[in-house]
Amino acid sequence: MLAIPPFYIKGTIESIAEELDAETVLVSPAVGMQGDADGLHYRPPPTGSVAELVAETAPDDVPVVGACTNLSAERLADLDVTFEMDTLVFGDSADAKRTVGDMVERLEGITALDAGPLANATEVESLTPLLINLARYNDDIDHAGVKFV
Ligand SMILES: NC(=O)c1ccc[n+]([C@@H]2O[C@H](COP(=O)([O-])OP(=O)(O)OC[C@H]3O[C@@H](n4cnc5c(N)ncnc54)[C@H](OP(=O)(O)O)[C@@H]3O)[C@@H](O)[C@H]2O)c1
């Protein structure tokens, strides 16, 4: 689970590349964002998305799955709050997506939705700054999440 700022992803994967193989699933929850006085703005790496940067950097046989990009860590950490939220799971390996989807659905209240292949990563990752900005500008929204119906 590459839960680190995007800037460090390439070097981190390179430093552990020898430990990765086809049995590993690399999960990318990271989103490229930059903040200013107005809020957070989506700033993907040149690959188009962080998940595609992960796939480009990792050894070819290692499946990469994007997940949890739109889940607030702070909200998940508050065990007194109940919620119903979706997280979008995306990647090119159906098996790896199923593995990650099953894993995130162990979190009570979370439903994993298949958002398609890694080529769809930009659309998914770009949701995150919107959610964070909504929480900033609306007093009645604590940590914004999404439930798709
Ligand atoms: N926070 C959220 O609610 C949330 C939700 C969804 C997705 N994300 C994504 O998850 C990623 C991490 O978010 P965060 O809130 O945990 O951010 P953060 O607090 O900035 O990230 C901390 C993590 O980055 C690691 N790190 C720092 N410098 C590093 C380096 N030079 N090389 C390798 N690892 C380094 C830290 O390791 P050490 O502890 O060893 O220093 C720590 O594990 C972000 O890309 C964010 O977009 C966050």
The ligand as an SDF file (V2000), in Angstrom:
LIG
                    3D

 48 52  0  0  0  0  0  0  0  0999 V2000
   -4.8960   11.3080    4.5660 N   0  0  0  0  0  0  0  0  0  0  0  0
   -5.9460   10.9110    3.8730 C   0  0  0  0  0  0  0  0  0  0  0  0
   -7.1000   11.0350    4.3120 O   0  0  0  0  0  0  0  0  0  0  0  0
   -5.7580   10.2690    2.5220 C   0  0  0  0  0  0  0  0  0  0  0  0
   -6.8640    9.6670    1.9250 C   0  0  0  0  0  0  0  0  0  0  0  0
   -6.7130    9.0540    0.6990 C   0  0  0  0  0  0  0  0  0  0  0  0
   -5.4670    9.0670    0.0820 C   0  0  0  0  0  0  0  0  0  0  0  0
   -4.3950    9.6690    0.6800 N   0  0  0  0  0  0  0  0  0  0  0  0
   -3.1240    9.6620   -0.0200 C   0  0  0  0  0  0  0  0  0  0  0  0
   -2.1970    8.8710    0.7110 O   0  0  0  0  0  0  0  0  0  0  0  0
   -0.8880    9.4650    0.6300 C   0  0  0  0  0  0  0  0  0  0  0  0
   -0.3400    9.6470    2.0260 C   0  0  0  0  0  0  0  0  0  0  0  0
   -1.2470   10.4780    2.7290 O   0  0  0  0  0  0  0  0  0  0  0  0
   -0.9550   10.9430    4.2260 P   0  0  0  0  0  0  0  0  0  0  0  0
   -2.0800   11.8100    4.6390 O   0  0  0  0  0  0  0  0  0  0  0  0
   -0.5890    9.7540    5.0510 O   0  0  0  0  0  0  0  0  0  0  0  0
    0.3060   11.8540    3.9170 O   0  0  0  0  0  0  0  0  0  0  0  0
    1.6180   12.0860    4.7450 P   0  0  0  0  0  0  0  0  0  0  0  0
    1.2520   12.1570    6.1820 O   0  0  0  0  0  0  0  0  0  0  0  0
    2.3150   13.1970    4.1060 O   0  0  0  0  0  0  0  0  0  0  0  0
    2.3970   10.7230    4.4240 O   0  0  0  0  0  0  0  0  0  0  0  0
    3.1220   10.1550    5.4090 C   0  0  0  0  0  0  0  0  0  0  0  0
    3.7970    8.8840    4.9080 C   0  0  0  0  0  0  0  0  0  0  0  0
    4.7590    9.1990    3.8740 O   0  0  0  0  0  0  0  0  0  0  0  0
    5.9750    8.5760    4.2310 C   0  0  0  0  0  0  0  0  0  0  0  0
    7.1400    9.3110    3.7330 N   0  0  0  0  0  0  0  0  0  0  0  0
    7.5160   10.5680    4.0650 C   0  0  0  0  0  0  0  0  0  0  0  0
    8.6500   10.8960    3.4140 N   0  0  0  0  0  0  0  0  0  0  0  0
    9.0050    9.8200    2.6610 C   0  0  0  0  0  0  0  0  0  0  0  0
   10.0810    9.5360    1.7670 C   0  0  0  0  0  0  0  0  0  0  0  0
   11.0460   10.4380    1.5080 N   0  0  0  0  0  0  0  0  0  0  0  0
   10.1240    8.3240    1.1750 N   0  0  0  0  0  0  0  0  0  0  0  0
    9.1620    7.3900    1.4420 C   0  0  0  0  0  0  0  0  0  0  0  0
    8.1220    7.6050    2.2750 N   0  0  0  0  0  0  0  0  0  0  0  0
    8.0400    8.8090    2.8790 C   0  0  0  0  0  0  0  0  0  0  0  0
    5.9650    8.5700    5.7490 C   0  0  0  0  0  0  0  0  0  0  0  0
    6.8500    7.5810    6.2110 O   0  0  0  0  0  0  0  0  0  0  0  0
    7.5390    7.7430    7.6850 P   0  0  0  0  0  0  0  0  0  0  0  0
    6.4360    7.6190    8.6810 O   0  0  0  0  0  0  0  0  0  0  0  0
    8.5020    6.6230    7.7070 O   0  0  0  0  0  0  0  0  0  0  0  0
    8.1490    9.1140    7.6860 O   0  0  0  0  0  0  0  0  0  0  0  0
    4.5160    8.2250    6.0340 C   0  0  0  0  0  0  0  0  0  0  0  0
    4.3140    6.8100    5.9790 O   0  0  0  0  0  0  0  0  0  0  0  0
   -1.0240   10.8050   -0.0880 C   0  0  0  0  0  0  0  0  0  0  0  0
   -0.5010   10.6660   -1.3720 O   0  0  0  0  0  0  0  0  0  0  0  0
   -2.5180   11.0610   -0.1360 C   0  0  0  0  0  0  0  0  0  0  0  0
   -2.8820   11.6460   -1.3620 O   0  0  0  0  0  0  0  0  0  0  0  0
   -4.5250   10.2600    1.8920 C   0  0  0  0  0  0  0  0  0  0  0  0
  1  2  1  0
  2  3  2  0
  2  4  1  0
  4  5  1  0
  4 48  2  0
  5  6  2  0
  6  7  1  0
  7  8  2  0
  8  9  1  0
  8 48  1  0
  9 10  1  0
  9 46  1  0
 10 11  1  0
 11 12  1  0
 11 44  1  0
 12 13  1  0
 13 14  1  0
 14 15  2  0
 14 16  1  0
 14 17  1  0
 17 18  1  0
 18 19  2  0
 18 20  1  0
 18 21  1  0
 21 22  1  0
 22 23  1  0
 23 24  1  0
 23 42  1  0
 24 25  1  0
 25 26  1  0
 25 36  1  0
 26 27  1  0
 26 35  1  0
 27 28  2  0
 28 29  1  0
 29 30  1  0
 29 35  2  0
 30 31  1  0
 30 32  2  0
 32 33  1  0
 33 34  2  0
 34 35  1  0
 36 37  1  0
 36 42  1  0
 37 38  1  0
 38 39  2  0
 38 40  1  0
 38 41  1  0
 42 43  1  0
 44 45  1  0
 44 46  1  0
 46 47  1  0
M  CHG  2   8   1  16  -1
M  END
$$$$
